[in-house]
């Protein structure tokens, strides 16, 4: 397969079966991290780490959440970034919307991440952390 989108399209049923139901996506080893508050300083550090990962050719998997409301509890793959003085726009692969790249935007002034609206998320601020970075998440 040329890319993850082609693989997902060709094996949609298999991937959905193996990923399990909604409850299984909420009860994962690394999700313990989302119960602790996210400071703006930690989100700034996360944005910087994500840029460093991309520069080292290590595309990070990121968990985006709004806890405790659980308005969103989703993982995305970051594969590129564009920087300005005001923001960093991370290009992401969203497995729920594989047809085209999406954007996770980090606002430097407020140290917040924003994810655009779609049919499963109304859009707005999210908290983000990298998963599969260490043994405990």
N, CA, C and O atoms as a Tinker XYZ file with bonds, in Angstrom:
   548  protein
     1  N      0.839000   -1.183000    0.000000    73     2
     2  CA     0.000000    0.000000    0.000000    64     1     3
     3  C      0.880000    1.240000    0.000000    63     2     4     5
     4  O      1.920000    1.281000    0.658000    81     3
     5  N      0.457000    2.231000   -0.734000    73     3     6
     6  CA     1.239000    3.456000   -0.841000    64     5     7
     7  C      1.184000    4.293000    0.428000    63     6     8     9
     8  O      2.119000    5.038000    0.723000    81     7
     9  N      0.091000    4.176000    1.185000    73     7    10
    10  CA    -0.046000    4.973000    2.407000    64     9    11
    11  C     -1.097000    4.344000    3.327000    63    10    12    13
    12  O     -1.755000    3.366000    2.972000    81    11
    13  N     -1.233000    4.926000    4.504000    73    11    14
    14  CA    -2.169000    4.409000    5.496000    64    13    15
    15  C     -3.623000    4.558000    5.043000    63    14    16    17
    16  O     -4.468000    3.738000    5.401000    81    15
    17  N     -3.915000    5.582000    4.272000    73    15    18
    18  CA    -5.285000    5.762000    3.770000    64    17    19
    19  C     -5.700000    4.598000    2.859000    63    18    20    21
    20  O     -6.814000    4.086000    2.966000    81    19
    21  N     -4.793000    4.185000    1.964000    73    19    22
    22  CA    -5.105000    3.056000    1.081000    64    21    23
    23  C     -5.315000    1.774000    1.880000    63    22    24    25
    24  O     -6.236000    1.005000    1.605000    81    23
    25  N     -4.457000    1.553000    2.866000    73    23    26
    26  CA    -4.596000    0.366000    3.709000    64    25    27
    27  C     -5.924000    0.396000    4.462000    63    26    28    29
    28  O     -6.629000   -0.612000    4.519000    81    27
    29  N     -6.267000    1.552000    5.040000    73    27    30
    30  CA    -7.531000    1.688000    5.777000    64    29    31
    31  C     -8.736000    1.434000    4.881000    63    30    32    33
    32  O     -9.695000    0.780000    5.292000    81    31
    33  N     -8.685000    1.946000    3.669000    73    31    34
    34  CA    -9.807000    1.752000    2.739000    64    33    35
    35  C     -9.938000    0.287000    2.342000    63    34    36    37
    36  O    -11.049000   -0.235000    2.243000    81    35
    37  N     -8.829000   -0.365000    2.118000    73    35    38
    38  CA    -8.858000   -1.755000    1.680000    64    37    39
    39  C     -9.241000   -2.727000    2.801000    63    38    40    41
    40  O     -9.781000   -3.800000    2.534000    81    39
    41  N     -8.964000   -2.354000    4.040000    73    39    42
    42  CA    -9.188000   -3.257000    5.172000    64    41    43
    43  C    -10.057000   -2.623000    6.259000    63    42    44    45
    44  O     -9.835000   -2.851000    7.448000    81    43
    45  N    -11.038000   -1.834000    5.852000    73    43    46
    46  CA   -11.872000   -1.109000    6.810000    64    45    47
    47  C    -12.529000   -2.042000    7.827000    63    46    48    49
    48  O    -12.442000   -1.795000    9.030000    81    47
    49  N    -13.177000   -3.097000    7.367000    73    47    50
    50  CA   -13.883000   -4.008000    8.278000    64    49    51
    51  C    -12.919000   -4.648000    9.274000    63    50    52    53
    52  O    -13.205000   -4.689000   10.470000    81    51
    53  N    -11.801000   -5.139000    8.800000    73    51    54
    54  CA   -10.802000   -5.769000    9.662000    64    53    55
    55  C    -10.303000   -4.799000   10.729000    63    54    56    57
    56  O    -10.221000   -5.155000   11.905000    81    55
    57  N     -9.973000   -3.583000   10.324000    73    55    58
    58  CA    -9.473000   -2.592000   11.274000    64    57    59
    59  C    -10.517000   -2.261000   12.332000    63    58    60    61
    60  O    -10.191000   -2.159000   13.515000    81    59
    61  N    -11.762000   -2.093000   11.918000    73    59    62
    62  CA   -12.822000   -1.787000   12.881000    64    61    63
    63  C    -13.028000   -2.934000   13.862000    63    62    64    65
    64  O    -13.240000   -2.701000   15.052000    81    63
    65  N    -12.968000   -4.167000   13.375000    73    63    66
    66  CA   -13.127000   -5.327000   14.261000    64    65    67
    67  C    -11.979000   -5.408000   15.264000    63    66    68    69
    68  O    -12.201000   -5.665000   16.447000    81    67
    69  N    -10.777000   -5.194000   14.800000    73    67    70
    70  CA    -9.612000   -5.313000   15.669000    64    69    71
    71  C     -9.483000   -4.153000   16.656000    63    70    72    73
    72  O     -8.928000   -4.326000   17.741000    81    71
    73  N     -9.986000   -2.981000   16.292000    73    71    74
    74  CA    -9.901000   -1.830000   17.192000    64    73    75
    75  C    -10.917000   -1.923000   18.328000    63    74    76    77
    76  O    -10.741000   -1.288000   19.367000    81    75
    77  N    -11.960000   -2.696000   18.143000    73    75    78
    78  CA   -12.938000   -2.895000   19.210000    64    77    79
    79  C    -13.961000   -1.782000   19.285000    63    78    80    81
    80  O    -14.011000   -0.892000   18.437000    81    79
    81  N    -14.779000   -1.858000   20.326000    73    79    82
    82  CA   -15.863000   -0.900000   20.516000    64    81    83
    83  C    -15.421000    0.372000   21.215000    63    82    84    85
    84  O    -14.252000    0.538000   21.565000    81    83
    85  N    -16.380000    1.264000   21.411000    73    83    86
    86  CA   -16.093000    2.565000   22.015000    64    85    87
    87  C    -15.537000    2.426000   23.430000    63    86    88    89
    88  O    -14.620000    3.157000   23.804000    81    87
    89  N    -16.079000    1.497000   24.224000    73    87    90
    90  CA   -15.597000    1.350000   25.601000    64    89    91
    91  C    -14.129000    0.938000   25.623000    63    90    92    93
    92  O    -13.393000    1.328000   26.530000    81    91
    93  N    -13.695000    0.158000   24.639000    73    91    94
    94  CA   -12.304000   -0.279000   24.606000    64    93    95
    95  C    -11.362000    0.876000   24.277000    63    94    96    97
    96  O    -10.204000    0.871000   24.693000    81    95
    97  N    -11.849000    1.851000   23.542000    73    95    98
    98  CA   -10.996000    2.996000   23.248000    64    97    99
    99  C    -10.867000    3.913000   24.451000    63    98   100   101
   100  O     -9.928000    4.707000   24.517000    81    99
   101  N    -11.782000    3.824000   25.399000    73    99   102
   102  CA   -11.711000    4.648000   26.605000    64   101   103
   103  C    -10.895000    3.992000   27.706000    63   102   104   105
   104  O    -10.360000    4.685000   28.572000    81   103
   105  N    -10.790000    2.676000   27.687000    73   103   106
   106  CA   -10.085000    1.949000   28.744000    64   105   107
   107  C     -8.802000    1.377000   28.147000    63   106   108   109
   108  O     -8.737000    0.207000   27.769000    81   107
   109  N     -7.797000    2.224000   28.072000    73   107   110
   110  CA    -6.502000    1.807000   27.545000    64   109   111
   111  C     -5.423000    2.161000   28.544000    63   110   112   113
   112  O     -5.583000    3.074000   29.355000    81   111
   113  N     -4.339000    1.444000   28.481000    73   111   114
   114  CA    -3.237000    1.618000   29.427000    64   113   115
   115  C     -2.788000    3.076000   29.535000    63   114   116   117
   116  O     -2.608000    3.582000   30.642000    81   115
   117  N     -2.609000    3.740000   28.428000    73   115   118
   118  CA    -2.070000    5.087000   28.445000    64   117   119
   119  C     -3.050000    6.189000   28.807000    63   118   120   121
   120  O     -2.645000    7.338000   28.982000    81   119
   121  N     -4.314000    5.866000   28.921000    73   119   122
   122  CA    -5.310000    6.904000   29.163000    64   121   123
   123  C     -5.324000    7.432000   30.590000    63   122   124   125
   124  O     -6.032000    8.399000   30.874000    81   123
   125  N     -4.565000    6.827000   31.490000    73   123   126
   126  CA    -4.499000    7.342000   32.849000    64   125   127
   127  C     -4.041000    8.799000   32.833000    63   126   128   129
   128  O     -4.411000    9.566000   33.722000    81   127
   129  N     -3.251000    9.189000   31.851000    73   127   130
   130  CA    -2.671000   10.527000   31.802000    64   129   131
   131  C     -3.733000   11.625000   31.694000    63   130   132   133
   132  O     -3.537000   12.736000   32.188000    81   131
   133  N     -4.857000   11.308000   31.048000    73   131   134
   134  CA    -5.835000   12.370000   30.790000    64   133   135
   135  C     -6.593000   12.811000   32.034000    63   134   136   137
   136  O     -7.258000   13.846000   31.995000    81   135
   137  N     -6.521000   12.068000   33.139000    73   135   138
   138  CA    -7.277000   12.464000   34.329000    64   137   139
   139  C     -6.607000   13.589000   35.103000    63   138   140   141
   140  O     -7.234000   14.205000   35.965000    81   139
   141  N     -5.344000   13.866000   34.808000    73   139   142
   142  CA    -4.639000   14.953000   35.471000    64   141   143
   143  C     -4.784000   16.236000   34.656000    63   142   144   145
   144  O     -4.780000   16.192000   33.425000    81   143
   145  N     -4.911000   17.370000   35.329000    73   143   146
   146  CA    -5.072000   18.632000   34.587000    64   145   147
   147  C     -3.877000   18.907000   33.665000    63   146   148   149
   148  O     -2.733000   18.577000   33.979000    81   147
   149  N     -4.179000   19.510000   32.545000    73   147   150
   150  CA    -3.155000   19.905000   31.586000    64   149   151
   151  C     -2.879000   21.389000   31.772000    63   150   152   153
   152  O     -3.768000   22.217000   31.576000    81   151
   153  N     -1.663000   21.726000   32.146000    73   151   154
   154  CA    -1.312000   23.139000   32.292000    64   153   155
   155  C     -0.957000   23.703000   30.920000    63   154   156   157
   156  O     -0.637000   22.957000   29.994000    81   155
   157  N     -1.016000   25.006000   30.805000    73   155   158
   158  CA    -0.619000   25.637000   29.552000    64   157   159
   159  C      0.883000   25.422000   29.315000    63   158   160   161
   160  O      1.322000   25.299000   28.172000    81   159
   161  N      1.661000   25.379000   30.393000    73   159   162
   162  CA     3.100000   25.122000   30.249000    64   161   163
   163  C      3.344000   23.715000   29.709000    63   162   164   165
   164  O      4.241000   23.513000   28.890000    81   163
   165  N      2.557000   22.745000   30.160000    73   163   166
   166  CA     2.741000   21.378000   29.657000    64   165   167
   167  C      2.316000   21.276000   28.196000    63   166   168   169
   168  O      2.903000   20.509000   27.434000    81   167
   169  N      1.304000   22.039000   27.800000    73   167   170
   170  CA     0.879000   22.009000   26.407000    64   169   171
   171  C      1.910000   22.674000   25.510000    63   170   172   173
   172  O      2.106000   22.250000   24.371000    81   171
   173  N      2.573000   23.713000   26.012000    73   171   174
   174  CA     3.665000   24.335000   25.254000    64   173   175
   175  C      4.801000   23.338000   25.059000    63   174   176   177
   176  O      5.347000   23.218000   23.962000    81   175
   177  N      5.155000   22.625000   26.124000    73   175   178
   178  CA     6.212000   21.621000   26.043000    64   177   179
   179  C      5.822000   20.507000   25.069000    63   178   180   181
   180  O      6.662000   20.009000   24.319000    81   179
   181  N      4.554000   20.121000   25.084000    73   179   182
   182  CA     4.075000   19.092000   24.153000    64   181   183
   183  C      4.238000   19.557000   22.715000    63   182   184   185
   184  O      4.731000   18.802000   21.877000    81   183
   185  N      3.833000   20.789000   22.414000    73   183   186
   186  CA     3.964000   21.313000   21.049000    64   185   187
   187  C      5.424000   21.308000   20.605000    63   186   188   189
   188  O      5.728000   20.933000   19.472000    81   187
   189  N      6.327000   21.720000   21.490000    73   187   190
   190  CA     7.752000   21.739000   21.157000    64   189   191
   191  C      8.282000   20.324000   20.920000    63   190   192   193
   192  O      9.083000   20.103000   20.011000    81   191
   193  N      7.834000   19.368000   21.737000    73   191   194
   194  CA     8.274000   17.977000   21.596000    64   193   195
   195  C      7.765000   17.380000   20.282000    63   194   196   197
   196  O      8.475000   16.629000   19.614000    81   195
   197  N      6.521000   17.727000   19.920000    73   195   198
   198  CA     5.965000   17.215000   18.666000    64   197   199
   199  C      6.768000   17.727000   17.471000    63   198   200   201
   200  O      7.039000   16.978000   16.533000    81   199
   201  N      7.149000   19.008000   17.509000    73   199   202
   202  CA     7.996000   19.556000   16.442000    64   201   203
   203  C      9.337000   18.835000   16.379000    63   202   204   205
   204  O      9.829000   18.515000   15.297000    81   203
   205  N      9.923000   18.585000   17.540000    73   203   206
   206  CA    11.213000   17.896000   17.583000    64   205   207
   207  C     11.087000   16.479000   17.029000    63   206   208   209
   208  O     11.965000   16.018000   16.299000    81   207
   209  N     10.008000   15.793000   17.370000    73   207   210
   210  CA     9.787000   14.445000   16.832000    64   209   211
   211  C      9.726000   14.475000   15.306000    63   210   212   213
   212  O     10.339000   13.643000   14.638000    81   211
   213  N      8.991000   15.430000   14.767000    73   211   214
   214  CA     8.881000   15.527000   13.306000    64   213   215
   215  C     10.227000   15.821000   12.667000    63   214   216   217
   216  O     10.557000   15.257000   11.624000    81   215
   217  N     11.005000   16.699000   13.285000    73   215   218
   218  CA    12.332000   17.021000   12.744000    64   217   219
   219  C     13.259000   15.806000   12.775000    63   218   220   221
   220  O     14.170000   15.695000   11.954000    81   219
   221  N     13.024000   14.895000   13.723000    73   219   222
   222  CA    13.801000   13.656000   13.820000    64   221   223
   223  C     13.174000   12.524000   13.010000    63   222   224   225
   224  O     13.572000   11.366000   13.136000    81   223
   225  N     12.192000   12.867000   12.178000    73   223   226
   226  CA    11.502000   11.899000   11.325000    64   225   227
   227  C     10.813000   10.792000   12.136000    63   226   228   229
   228  O     10.832000    9.622000   11.753000    81   227
   229  N     10.201000   11.190000   13.270000    73   227   230
   230  CA     9.429000   10.269000   14.111000    64   229   231
   231  C      8.012000   10.827000   14.237000    63   230   232   233
   232  O      7.737000   11.573000   15.176000    81   231
   233  N      7.118000   10.491000   13.331000    73   231   234
   234  CA     5.752000   11.031000   13.396000    64   233   235
   235  C      5.037000   10.546000   14.663000    63   234   236   237
   236  O      4.853000    9.342000   14.842000    81   235
   237  N      4.636000   11.464000   15.537000    73   235   238
   238  CA     4.038000   11.062000   16.812000    64   237   239
   239  C      2.540000   10.764000   16.712000    63   238   240   241
   240  O      1.814000   11.371000   15.925000    81   239
   241  N      2.109000    9.814000   17.534000    73   239   242
   242  CA     0.692000    9.550000   17.729000    64   241   243
   243  C      0.269000   10.379000   18.947000    63   242   244   245
   244  O      0.906000   10.326000   19.999000    81   243
   245  N     -0.804000   11.134000   18.787000    73   243   246
   246  CA    -1.241000   12.059000   19.826000    64   245   247
   247  C     -2.671000   11.740000   20.242000    63   246   248   249
   248  O     -3.540000   11.481000   19.408000    81   247
   249  N     -2.888000   11.764000   21.538000    73   247   250
   250  CA    -4.228000   11.584000   22.096000    64   249   251
   251  C     -4.774000   12.981000   22.374000    63   250   252   253
   252  O     -4.164000   13.758000   23.109000    81   251
   253  N     -5.929000   13.298000   21.782000    73   251   254
   254  CA    -6.576000   14.585000   22.044000    64   253   255
   255  C     -7.833000   14.323000   22.861000    63   254   256   257
   256  O     -8.630000   13.440000   22.543000    81   255
   257  N     -7.991000   15.108000   23.918000    73   255   258
   258  CA    -9.079000   14.882000   24.876000    64   257   259
   259  C     -9.650000   16.197000   25.376000    63   258   260   261
   260  O     -9.039000   17.258000   25.242000    81   259
   261  N    -10.835000   16.098000   25.953000    73   259   262
   262  CA   -11.433000   17.145000   26.793000    64   261   263
   263  C    -11.969000   16.409000   28.005000    63   262   264   265
   264  O    -13.112000   15.952000   28.002000    81   263
   265  N    -11.164000   16.292000   29.026000    73   263   266
   266  CA   -11.539000   15.560000   30.224000    64   265   267
   267  C    -11.844000   16.558000   31.328000    63   266   268   269
   268  O    -11.124000   17.548000   31.457000    81   267
   269  N    -12.869000   16.342000   32.123000    73   267   270
   270  CA   -13.628000   15.114000   32.315000    64   269   271
   271  C    -14.862000   14.977000   31.429000    63   270   272   273
   272  O    -15.564000   13.970000   31.526000    81   271
   273  N    -15.144000   15.930000   30.587000    73   271   274
   274  CA   -16.373000   15.866000   29.786000    64   273   275
   275  C    -16.358000   14.732000   28.756000    63   274   276   277
   276  O    -17.420000   14.237000   28.378000    81   275
   277  N    -15.194000   14.322000   28.306000    73   275   278
   278  CA   -15.052000   13.318000   27.250000    64   277   279
   279  C    -15.842000   13.676000   25.996000    63   278   280   281
   280  O    -16.459000   12.820000   25.362000    81   279
   281  N    -15.806000   14.959000   25.656000    73   279   282
   282  CA   -16.406000   15.393000   24.395000    64   281   283
   283  C    -15.629000   14.826000   23.215000    63   282   284   285
   284  O    -16.178000   14.588000   22.139000    81   283
   285  N    -14.332000   14.615000   23.447000    73   283   286
   286  CA   -13.499000   13.965000   22.449000    64   285   287
   287  C    -12.462000   13.127000   23.182000    63   286   288   289
   288  O    -11.918000   13.535000   24.208000    81   287
   289  N    -12.206000   11.961000   22.638000    73   287   290
   290  CA   -11.241000   11.003000   23.183000    64   289   291
   291  C    -10.725000   10.261000   21.963000    63   290   292   293
   292  O    -11.264000    9.222000   21.580000    81   291
   293  N     -9.666000   10.808000   21.351000    73   291   294
   294  CA    -9.321000   10.367000   20.010000    64   293   295
   295  C     -7.811000   10.399000   19.794000    63   294   296   297
   296  O     -7.115000   11.239000   20.365000    81   295
   297  N     -7.312000    9.490000   18.977000    73   295   298
   298  CA    -5.895000    9.461000   18.628000    64   297   299
   299  C     -5.719000    9.845000   17.159000    63   298   300   301
   300  O     -6.501000    9.445000   16.297000    81   299
   301  N     -4.684000   10.622000   16.900000    73   299   302
   302  CA    -4.354000   11.065000   15.553000    64   301   303
   303  C     -2.850000   10.902000   15.341000    63   302   304   305
   304  O     -2.085000   10.827000   16.303000    81   303
   305  N     -2.439000   10.847000   14.096000    73   303   306
   306  CA    -1.024000   10.737000   13.746000    64   305   307
   307  C     -0.581000   12.047000   13.116000    63   306   308   309
   308  O     -1.160000   12.494000   12.126000    81   307
   309  N      0.446000   12.662000   13.693000    73   307   310
   310  CA     0.978000   13.917000   13.148000    64   309   311
   311  C      2.097000   13.582000   12.165000    63   310   312   313
   312  O      3.002000   12.811000   12.485000    81   311
   313  N      2.030000   14.165000   10.969000    73   311   314
   314  CA     3.052000   13.849000    9.972000    64   313   315
   315  C      3.760000   15.072000    9.395000    63   314   316   317
   316  O      4.717000   14.921000    8.637000    81   315
   317  N      3.306000   16.290000    9.740000    73   315   318
   318  CA     3.966000   17.487000    9.221000    64   317   319
   319  C      3.565000   18.679000   10.085000    63   318   320   321
   320  O      2.613000   18.601000   10.861000    81   319
   321  N      4.296000   19.780000    9.944000    73   319   322
   322  CA     3.967000   20.993000   10.689000    64   321   323
   323  C      4.426000   22.221000    9.921000    63   322   324   325
   324  O      5.435000   22.201000    9.215000    81   323
   325  N      3.656000   23.290000   10.079000    73   323   326
   326  CA     4.019000   24.590000    9.510000    64   325   327
   327  C      3.957000   25.607000   10.640000    63   326   328   329
   328  O      2.964000   25.676000   11.364000    81   327
   329  N      5.020000   26.399000   10.793000    73   327   330
   330  CA     5.111000   27.355000   11.896000    64   329   331
   331  C      5.002000   28.800000   11.419000    63   330   332   333
   332  O      5.507000   29.168000   10.358000    81   331
   333  N      4.329000   29.602000   12.234000    73   331   334
   334  CA     4.352000   31.057000   12.105000    64   333   335
   335  C      4.638000   31.609000   13.497000    63   334   336   337
   336  O      4.763000   30.849000   14.457000    81   335
   337  N      4.740000   32.919000   13.604000    73   335   338
   338  CA     4.951000   33.525000   14.920000    64   337   339
   339  C      3.770000   33.275000   15.848000    63   338   340   341
   340  O      3.941000   33.189000   17.064000    81   339
   341  N      2.577000   33.159000   15.284000    73   339   342
   342  CA     1.359000   33.024000   16.088000    64   341   343
   343  C      0.961000   31.584000   16.386000    63   342   344   345
   344  O      0.365000   31.319000   17.430000    81   343
   345  N      1.282000   30.632000   15.479000    73   343   346
   346  CA     0.772000   29.278000   15.673000    64   345   347
   347  C      1.625000   28.239000   14.972000    63   346   348   349
   348  O      2.486000   28.538000   14.144000    81   347
   349  N      1.341000   27.008000   15.347000    73   347   350
   350  CA     1.903000   25.846000   14.661000    64   349   351
   351  C      0.715000   25.049000   14.143000    63   350   352   353
   352  O     -0.162000   24.660000   14.915000    81   351
   353  N      0.685000   24.810000   12.860000    73   351   354
   354  CA    -0.370000   23.982000   12.283000    64   353   355
   355  C      0.221000   22.608000   11.995000    63   354   356   357
   356  O      1.053000   22.438000   11.103000    81   355
   357  N     -0.235000   21.631000   12.780000    73   355   358
   358  CA     0.206000   20.257000   12.594000    64   357   359
   359  C     -0.740000   19.578000   11.606000    63   358   360   361
   360  O     -1.957000   19.607000   11.788000    81   359
   361  N     -0.188000   18.973000   10.572000    73   359   362
   362  CA    -0.974000   18.171000    9.633000    64   361   363
   363  C     -1.115000   16.782000   10.232000    63   362   364   365
   364  O     -0.133000   16.159000   10.635000    81   363
   365  N     -2.368000   16.302000   10.283000    73   363   366
   366  CA    -2.617000   15.034000   10.956000    64   365   367
   367  C     -3.412000   14.079000   10.088000    63   366   368   369
   368  O     -4.197000   14.481000    9.230000    81   367
   369  N     -3.179000   12.796000   10.344000    73   367   370
   370  CA    -4.007000   11.732000    9.794000    64   369   371
   371  C     -5.033000   11.412000   10.866000    63   370   372   373
   372  O     -4.677000   11.041000   11.985000    81   371
   373  N     -6.311000   11.556000   10.524000    73   371   374
   374  CA    -7.409000   11.229000   11.422000    64   373   375
   375  C     -8.039000    9.936000   10.917000    63   374   376   377
   376  O     -8.645000    9.929000    9.846000    81   375
   377  N     -7.908000    8.841000   11.666000    73   375   378
   378  CA    -8.454000    7.574000   11.177000    64   377   379
   379  C     -9.968000    7.588000   10.990000    63   378   380   381
   380  O    -10.509000    6.746000   10.274000    81   379
   381  N    -10.656000    8.533000   11.624000    73   379   382
   382  CA   -12.102000    8.665000   11.403000    64   381   383
   383  C    -12.419000    9.412000   10.113000    63   382   384   385
   384  O    -13.536000    9.323000    9.603000    81   383
   385  N    -11.466000   10.132000    9.596000    73   383   386
   386  CA   -11.629000   10.923000    8.373000    64   385   387
   387  C    -10.400000   10.737000    7.495000    63   386   388   389
   388  O     -9.658000   11.693000    7.269000    81   387
   389  N    -10.170000    9.518000    6.992000    73   387   390
   390  CA    -8.910000    9.231000    6.298000    64   389   391
   391  C     -8.774000    9.821000    4.894000    63   390   392   393
   392  O     -7.701000    9.743000    4.297000    81   391
   393  N     -9.847000   10.409000    4.360000    73   391   394
   394  CA    -9.804000   10.857000    2.967000    64   393   395
   395  C     -8.860000   12.024000    2.711000    63   394   396   397
   396  O     -8.407000   12.209000    1.581000    81   395
   397  N     -8.554000   12.815000    3.738000    73   395   398
   398  CA    -7.656000   13.944000    3.534000    64   397   399
   399  C     -7.032000   14.363000    4.868000    63   398   400   401
   400  O     -7.585000   14.087000    5.932000    81   399
   401  N     -5.882000   15.027000    4.802000    73   399   402
   402  CA    -5.246000   15.491000    6.039000    64   401   403
   403  C     -6.132000   16.493000    6.781000    63   402   404   405
   404  O     -6.893000   17.245000    6.172000    81   403
   405  N     -6.014000   16.482000    8.105000    73   403   406
   406  CA    -6.718000   17.428000    8.970000    64   405   407
   407  C     -5.670000   18.256000    9.689000    63   406   408   409
   408  O     -4.472000   18.020000    9.531000    81   407
   409  N     -6.116000   19.230000   10.484000    73   407   410
   410  CA    -5.176000   20.117000   11.170000    64   409   411
   411  C     -5.443000   20.151000   12.673000    63   410   412   413
   412  O     -6.586000   20.231000   13.123000    81   411
   413  N     -4.361000   20.087000   13.423000    73   411   414
   414  CA    -4.356000   20.349000   14.852000    64   413   415
   415  C     -3.530000   21.609000   15.006000    63   414   416   417
   416  O     -2.338000   21.609000   14.699000    81   415
   417  N     -4.147000   22.686000   15.479000    73   415   418
   418  CA    -3.483000   23.991000   15.507000    64   417   419
   419  C     -3.126000   24.358000   16.946000    63   418   420   421
   420  O     -3.969000   24.336000   17.842000    81   419
   421  N     -1.857000   24.693000   17.138000    73   419   422
   422  CA    -1.378000   25.137000   18.443000    64   421   423
   423  C     -1.234000   26.652000   18.417000    63   422   424   425
   424  O     -0.490000   27.190000   17.596000    81   423
   425  N     -1.937000   27.342000   19.305000    73   423   426
   426  CA    -1.893000   28.797000   19.418000    64   425   427
   427  C     -0.802000   29.170000   20.420000    63   426   428   429
   428  O     -0.905000   28.847000   21.603000    81   427
   429  N      0.234000   29.844000   19.952000    73   427   430
   430  CA     1.372000   30.179000   20.811000    64   429   431
   431  C      0.989000   31.164000   21.922000    63   430   432   433
   432  O      1.525000   31.063000   23.026000    81   431
   433  N      0.082000   32.108000   21.668000    73   431   434
   434  CA    -0.281000   33.117000   22.657000    64   433   435
   435  C     -1.037000   32.526000   23.847000    63   434   436   437
   436  O     -0.841000   32.954000   24.984000    81   435
   437  N     -1.901000   31.543000   23.586000    73   435   438
   438  CA    -2.707000   30.959000   24.666000    64   437   439
   439  C     -2.226000   29.580000   25.100000    63   438   440   441
   440  O     -2.759000   29.000000   26.046000    81   439
   441  N     -1.219000   29.057000   24.409000    73   439   442
   442  CA    -0.690000   27.714000   24.682000    64   441   443
   443  C     -1.793000   26.662000   24.662000    63   442   444   445
   444  O     -1.884000   25.812000   25.547000    81   443
   445  N     -2.625000   26.742000   23.633000    73   443   446
   446  CA    -3.724000   25.782000   23.498000    64   445   447
   447  C     -3.719000   25.154000   22.115000    63   446   448   449
   448  O     -3.281000   25.750000   21.131000    81   447
   449  N     -4.224000   23.924000   22.079000    73   447   450
   450  CA    -4.439000   23.211000   20.830000    64   449   451
   451  C     -5.912000   23.334000   20.448000    63   450   452   453
   452  O     -6.785000   23.347000   21.316000    81   451
   453  N     -6.181000   23.424000   19.156000    73   451   454
   454  CA    -7.546000   23.452000   18.634000    64   453   455
   455  C     -7.663000   22.444000   17.494000    63   454   456   457
   456  O     -6.775000   22.309000   16.653000    81   455
   457  N     -8.796000   21.745000   17.501000    73   455   458
   458  CA    -9.075000   20.756000   16.466000    64   457   459
   459  C    -10.381000   21.163000   15.798000    63   458   460   461
   460  O    -11.374000   21.434000   16.472000    81   459
   461  N    -10.374000   21.204000   14.472000    73   459   462
   462  CA   -11.530000   21.684000   13.702000    64   461   463
   463  C    -12.750000   20.784000   13.886000    63   462   464   465
   464  O    -12.632000   19.608000   14.231000    81   463
   465  N    -13.907000   21.360000   13.649000    73   463   466
   466  CA   -15.161000   20.606000   13.765000    64   465   467
   467  C    -15.290000   19.585000   12.636000    63   466   468   469
   468  O    -14.738000   19.749000   11.548000    81   467
   469  N    -16.027000   18.543000   12.936000    73   467   470
   470  CA   -16.369000   17.518000   11.957000    64   469   471
   471  C    -17.632000   16.823000   12.459000    63   470   472   473
   472  O    -18.286000   17.337000   13.367000    81   471
   473  N    -17.989000   15.685000   11.901000    73   471   474
   474  CA   -19.248000   15.058000   12.297000    64   473   475
   475  C    -19.211000   14.358000   13.657000    63   474   476   477
   476  O    -20.255000   13.932000   14.150000    81   475
   477  N    -18.032000   14.231000   14.276000    73   475   478
   478  CA   -17.969000   13.625000   15.605000    64   477   479
   479  C    -17.443000   14.581000   16.677000    63   478   480   481
   480  O    -17.341000   14.201000   17.844000    81   479
   481  N    -17.113000   15.797000   16.300000    73   479   482
   482  CA   -16.539000   16.776000   17.239000    64   481   483
   483  C    -16.976000   18.178000   16.820000    63   482   484   485
   484  O    -16.816000   18.552000   15.658000    81   483
   485  N    -17.534000   18.971000   17.768000    73   483   486
   486  CA   -18.012000   20.307000   17.395000    64   485   487
   487  C    -16.908000   21.315000   17.122000    63   486   488   489
   488  O    -17.179000   22.421000   16.654000    81   487
   489  N    -15.678000   20.947000   17.407000    73   487   490
   490  CA   -14.554000   21.851000   17.176000    64   489   491
   491  C    -14.194000   22.632000   18.423000    63   490   492   493
   492  O    -15.026000   22.833000   19.308000    81   491
   493  N    -12.938000   23.072000   18.485000    73   491   494
   494  CA   -12.495000   23.892000   19.594000    64   493   495
   495  C    -11.267000   23.346000   20.300000    63   494   496   497
   496  O    -10.526000   22.511000   19.780000    81   495
   497  N    -11.088000   23.860000   21.515000    73   495   498
   498  CA    -9.898000   23.536000   22.293000    64   497   499
   499  C     -9.871000   22.066000   22.687000    63   498   500   501
   500  O    -10.888000   21.481000   23.061000    81   499
   501  N     -8.688000   21.493000   22.593000    73   499   502
   502  CA    -8.441000   20.136000   23.076000    64   501   503
   503  C     -7.129000   20.158000   23.853000    63   502   504   505
   504  O     -6.296000   21.047000   23.671000    81   503
   505  N     -6.963000   19.182000   24.705000    73   503   506
   506  CA    -5.669000   18.959000   25.339000    64   505   507
   507  C     -5.019000   17.802000   24.599000    63   506   508   509
   508  O     -5.704000   16.892000   24.133000    81   507
   509  N     -3.697000   17.837000   24.493000    73   507   510
   510  CA    -2.983000   16.841000   23.694000    64   509   511
   511  C     -1.791000   16.307000   24.457000    63   510   512   513
   512  O     -1.118000   17.031000   25.190000    81   511
   513  N     -1.545000   15.018000   24.266000    73   511   514
   514  CA    -0.309000   14.422000   24.751000    64   513   515
   515  C      0.073000   13.272000   23.836000    63   514   516   517
   516  O     -0.778000   12.606000   23.246000    81   515
   517  N      1.374000   13.061000   23.737000    73   515   518
   518  CA     1.878000   12.007000   22.867000    64   517   519
   519  C      1.728000   10.652000   23.552000    63   518   520   521
   520  O      2.023000   10.505000   24.738000    81   519
   521  N      1.268000    9.672000   22.789000    73   519   522
   522  CA     1.176000    8.304000   23.304000    64   521   523
   523  C      2.266000    7.456000   22.666000    63   522   524   525
   524  O      2.838000    7.827000   21.642000    81   523
   525  N      2.542000    6.332000   23.275000    73   523   526
   526  CA     3.596000    5.419000   22.824000    64   525   527
   527  C      4.961000    6.069000   22.915000    63   526   528   529
   528  O      5.882000    5.679000   22.197000    81   527
   529  N      5.106000    7.062000   23.792000    73   527   530
   530  CA     6.392000    7.729000   23.966000    64   529   531
   531  C      7.249000    7.013000   25.007000    63   530   532   533
   532  O      8.474000    6.979000   24.887000    81   531
   533  N      6.612000    6.444000   26.022000    73   531   534
   534  CA     7.342000    5.738000   27.069000    64   533   535
   535  C      6.517000    4.541000   27.546000    63   534   536   537
   536  O      5.397000    4.338000   27.077000    81   535
   537  N      7.042000    3.775000   28.446000    73   535   538
   538  CA     6.401000    2.542000   28.892000    64   537   539
   539  C      5.050000    2.801000   29.554000    63   538   540   541
   540  O      4.167000    1.946000   29.491000    81   539
   541  N      4.869000    3.961000   30.187000    73   539   542
   542  CA     3.630000    4.185000   30.936000    64   541   543
   543  C      2.582000    4.982000   30.181000    63   542   544   545
   544  O      1.480000    5.170000   30.697000    81   543
   545  N      2.870000    5.441000   29.025000    73   543   546
   546  CA     1.876000    6.038000   28.124000    64   545   547
   547  C      2.506000    6.366000   26.841000    63   546   548
   548  O      1.841000    6.878000   25.940000    81   547
